[in-house]
Amino acid sequence: MTHFDVLVIGTGSGNSIINHRFDGLRVAIAEADRFGGTCLNAGCIPTKMYVYPATRAAEAADSSGIDLSTSFDSADWAALRDRIFARIDAIEADGRAYRSERQENVTVYPERVRFTGTHTLVTDSGREISADRIVIAAGSAPVVPEIPGLDRALVDTPGYPVHTSRSIMRLETRPESVLILGSGFIAAEFGHIFTGLGTRTTLAVRGDRMLPGADETLRTRFTEAFSDLHDVRTGIEAERIRLLDDGRVEVSFRATGRVSGAEVPAPLVVERLLLATGRRPASEGLDPAAAGIDRHPDGRIAVDVHQRVLSGGAPLPGVFALGDISSPHQLKHVANHEARIVKANLVADIDAGAPGAAEAQALATTSHKGVPAAVFSSPQVAHVGMTEVEARAAGHDVVIGERDYAGVAYGWAMGDAPGFVKVIADRSSRLLLGAHIMGAEASMIIQPLIQAIAFDQRADEVATGQYWIHPALPEVVENALLDLDFR
């Protein structure tokens, strides 16, 4: 058995932990997939590199709202794909080479590992390893639902027309038609990408609206706006799929029972089927039970506020976890924050001597206060903090402020395109509890509201205690804050 001082499982945000501070230690990194994790290779970054041209294409296809006559002719899919992945693959390769070839104290295992004890593991090839301290940062994986006719083992493999986000962006040619199963941010973003670039795109949504878990007002208004631009079918799910001789896939549907009177469409034949039905923590393959590791019902590894992995409710000495495999937030910026906490606490634990010797008061603490998220679709969405339902359920005396983009001058300049800001505050403290934005640049103009929640700034002071550039789009945020009636 080969022993290490530190083992890191996964090379997304976990890869950032190993720096010069670990030069004198024997370090192992286990990564069965691409270096850099989901965000770099199949998530946030490549999708946004597709979203941007898709948005420009959609604007060119219909600019009548601002009295222009423009058109969108076509997209060079191969050139777009190659521009995106030439950059991404170079970063992935350099990251792998740096760890594998240029760091003498680091050993890379390009394969899966699973626990055999609290600090012992075995690789797929049978190599046994152990480590004093372990960081579990293996991320999450797409959910592949069980559908009659679907060979789940072939999803994302060459020649099979069913994909997840792992493979759909690397297609050789842009498909003429795509069916997307799902209603969350992945479904919304890929719906925008394919529709914008000229693919006939249909989304099958199990419920009555998109973006489950979002604020109710946001869900309703987004679904209405998104459905004006995309073919969205609600209240249905895939009943069976059938591969045709020409390589296309036929999907038949059934009602979910979640939408009264939902219309079940005839079977649909498409070139590609995209499964966007969520992601689950990649904990099962690690066999956490062999290490006595606690897990939540959804499969997440249980950690405390210092990101220490729990076993029987107590910290497992020297074992930490971060990111999608343990976090309630499947977001890269959250994983990065947790990685910084783990790095600080891993160093403190090493300095303390034996694994687990660091006292809790010497450890950094994770903060999930005011976690923001965005959906880069058409229209764009951003939100932070509580929904209205959550705020009322928590016992707050809720005050709501809401303003449409069309109510400010820059919104007029944009041709009264759909968009709004909704802010939620507590009447007595006047603190912001949540903010929900739909419309152009939502992910940017929400930042003052993220800051207000993070630093406990009163909503009325945020609204009146600073300049807001006129006639810039953030005025819609200012006006929504001014709509809060604390009387």
WOURCOR-V594214 format. One record per backbone hydrogen bond with DSSP energy under -0.5 kcal/mol. CO is the residue of the C=O (numbers start at 1). NH is the residue of the N-H. E is the energy in kcal/mol with one decimal. If there is no record, write none. Layout:
# WOURCOR-V594214
{{CO;NH;E} {CO;NH;E}}
This chain:
# WOURCOR-V594214
{{2;130;-2.3} {4;132;-1.7} {5;133;-1.4} {6;28;-2.5} {7;135;-3.0} {8;10;-0.7} {8;30;-2.5} {9;137;-2.6} {11;36;-0.9} {12;15;-1.1} {13;16;-1.2} {14;17;-1.4} {15;18;-0.5} {17;19;-0.8} {19;22;-2.2} {20;23;-1.8} {22;25;-2.0} {25;27;-0.7} {26;5;-2.0} {26;6;-1.9} {27;107;-2.5} {28;8;-2.5} {29;31;-0.5} {29;109;-3.4} {30;10;-2.5} {34;37;-1.2} {36;40;-0.8} {37;41;-1.9} {38;42;-2.9} {38;43;-1.0} {39;43;-0.7} {39;45;-1.9} {39;46;-0.6} {43;47;-2.2} {44;48;-1.7} {45;49;-1.8} {46;50;-1.2} {47;50;-0.5} {47;51;-2.9} {48;52;-2.2} {49;53;-0.6} {50;54;-2.0} {51;55;-2.7} {52;56;-2.1} {53;57;-2.6} {54;58;-2.4} {55;59;-2.2} {56;60;-2.0} {57;61;-2.2} {58;62;-1.4} {63;66;-1.6} {63;68;-1.8} {64;67;-1.9} {68;70;-0.7} {71;73;-0.5} {75;77;-1.6} {76;80;-2.6} {77;81;-3.4} {78;82;-2.6} {79;83;-2.4} {80;84;-2.1} {81;85;-2.8} {82;86;-2.1} {83;87;-0.9} {84;88;-1.9} {85;89;-2.8} {86;90;-1.1} {87;91;-1.8} {88;92;-2.5} {89;93;-2.6} {90;94;-2.3} {91;95;-2.4} {92;96;-2.2} {93;97;-2.6} {94;98;-2.6} {95;99;-1.8} {96;100;-2.8} {97;101;-3.0} {97;102;-1.0} {98;102;-1.0} {102;104;-0.6} {103;106;-1.5} {105;27;-2.6} {107;29;-2.6} {107;109;-0.5} {108;110;-0.7} {109;31;-2.5} {109;111;-1.9} {112;124;-1.8} {114;122;-2.2} {119;131;-1.9} {120;116;-2.8} {120;117;-1.5} {121;129;-2.5} {122;114;-1.9} {123;126;-1.9} {127;123;-2.4} {128;2;-2.2} {129;121;-3.0} {130;4;-2.1} {133;7;-2.2} {134;136;-0.5} {134;320;-2.9} {135;9;-3.1} {135;137;-0.8} {136;322;-2.0} {137;12;-0.6} {139;282;-2.4} {141;280;-2.7} {143;145;-0.7} {143;277;-0.5} {145;147;-0.8} {147;150;-2.7} {148;241;-2.5} {149;151;-0.6} {150;152;-1.1} {151;154;-1.6} {151;155;-0.6} {152;155;-0.6} {154;157;-2.2} {157;160;-1.9} {161;273;-2.6} {162;156;-2.1} {163;275;-3.3} {164;167;-1.4} {164;168;-1.9} {167;170;-1.6} {168;171;-0.9} {176;200;-2.7} {177;271;-0.6} {177;272;-1.4} {178;202;-2.2} {179;181;-0.5} {179;274;-3.1} {180;182;-0.7} {180;204;-2.8} {181;276;-2.5} {183;211;-3.3} {184;188;-2.5} {185;189;-2.4} {186;190;-2.4} {187;191;-2.3} {188;192;-2.0} {189;193;-2.4} {190;194;-2.7} {191;195;-2.2} {192;196;-2.6} {193;197;-1.9} {194;199;-3.0} {195;198;-1.3} {199;201;-0.8} {200;178;-2.4} {201;231;-0.9} {202;180;-3.1} {203;205;-0.6} {203;233;-3.0} {204;182;-2.0} {205;235;-0.9} {205;236;-1.9} {207;235;-1.8} {211;214;-1.9} {215;219;-2.9} {216;220;-2.3} {217;221;-2.5} {218;222;-2.7} {219;223;-2.4} {220;224;-1.9} {221;225;-2.3} {222;226;-3.5} {223;227;-2.2} {224;228;-1.0} {225;229;-0.6} {226;229;-1.1} {226;230;-1.7} {230;232;-1.1} {231;203;-2.7} {232;234;-0.5} {233;205;-3.2} {235;256;-2.1} {235;257;-0.5} {237;254;-1.9} {239;148;-0.5} {240;252;-2.7} {242;250;-3.2} {244;247;-1.8} {248;244;-2.9} {249;270;-2.5} {250;242;-2.4} {251;268;-2.8} {252;239;-3.2} {252;240;-1.3} {254;237;-2.1} {259;262;-1.7} {262;264;-0.6} {263;265;-0.7} {268;251;-2.9} {268;270;-0.5} {270;249;-2.8} {272;179;-2.1} {273;163;-3.1} {273;275;-0.6} {274;181;-2.6} {274;276;-0.8} {276;184;-0.6} {278;143;-3.0} {280;141;-2.6} {281;283;-1.4} {281;284;-0.6} {283;286;-1.4} {283;288;-0.6} {284;287;-1.6} {286;115;-3.2} {287;290;-1.5} {288;291;-1.3} {288;293;-2.3} {289;292;-1.3} {294;302;-2.5} {296;299;-2.3} {300;296;-3.1} {302;310;-2.5} {304;307;-2.0} {305;366;-3.2} {307;321;-2.0} {308;304;-1.7} {309;316;-3.4} {310;294;-3.0} {311;314;-1.4} {314;311;-3.3} {315;317;-0.7} {316;319;-2.2} {318;134;-2.2} {319;309;-2.6} {320;136;-3.1} {322;325;-0.6} {323;326;-2.3} {323;327;-3.3} {325;301;-3.0} {328;330;-0.5} {329;331;-1.7} {331;335;-2.3} {332;336;-2.5} {333;337;-1.7} {334;338;-2.8} {335;339;-2.2} {336;340;-1.8} {337;341;-1.8} {338;342;-2.7} {339;343;-2.7} {340;344;-2.1} {341;345;-2.4} {342;346;-3.0} {343;347;-2.2} {344;348;-2.0} {345;349;-2.1} {346;350;-2.3} {347;351;-2.7} {348;352;-1.3} {349;353;-0.6} {350;353;-1.2} {352;354;-0.7} {354;357;-2.2} {359;362;-1.8} {360;363;-1.7} {368;371;-0.7} {370;372;-0.6} {371;385;-0.7} {373;383;-2.5} {374;376;-0.5} {375;377;-1.7} {375;381;-2.3} {380;439;-3.1} {381;375;-2.8} {382;437;-3.2} {383;373;-2.2} {384;435;-2.6} {387;391;-2.4} {388;392;-2.2} {389;393;-2.4} {390;394;-1.7} {391;396;-1.9} {392;395;-1.6} {396;398;-1.2} {397;427;-3.0} {399;425;-2.6} {401;423;-3.1} {403;421;-2.5} {404;407;-1.8} {405;408;-2.0} {408;412;-1.6} {409;413;-2.1} {410;414;-1.4} {411;416;-2.2} {412;415;-2.0} {419;405;-2.6} {420;438;-2.4} {421;403;-2.2} {422;436;-2.8} {423;401;-2.4} {424;433;-3.6} {424;434;-1.7} {425;399;-2.5} {426;430;-2.2} {430;459;-3.3} {431;426;-2.3} {433;386;-2.7} {434;424;-2.9} {435;384;-2.2} {436;422;-2.5} {437;382;-2.4} {438;420;-2.4} {439;442;-1.6} {441;444;-1.3} {441;445;-2.4} {442;446;-1.2} {444;447;-1.5} {446;449;-1.2} {446;450;-1.7} {447;451;-2.4} {448;452;-1.8} {449;453;-1.9} {450;454;-2.6} {451;455;-2.3} {452;457;-2.6} {453;456;-0.9} {457;432;-0.7} {458;462;-2.3} {459;463;-2.0} {460;464;-2.0} {461;465;-2.6} {469;472;-1.4} {472;475;-1.7} {473;476;-2.4} {474;477;-0.9} {474;478;-2.0} {475;479;-2.7} {476;480;-1.6} {477;481;-2.2} {478;482;-2.2} {479;483;-1.2} {481;484;-1.3} {484;486;-0.8}}
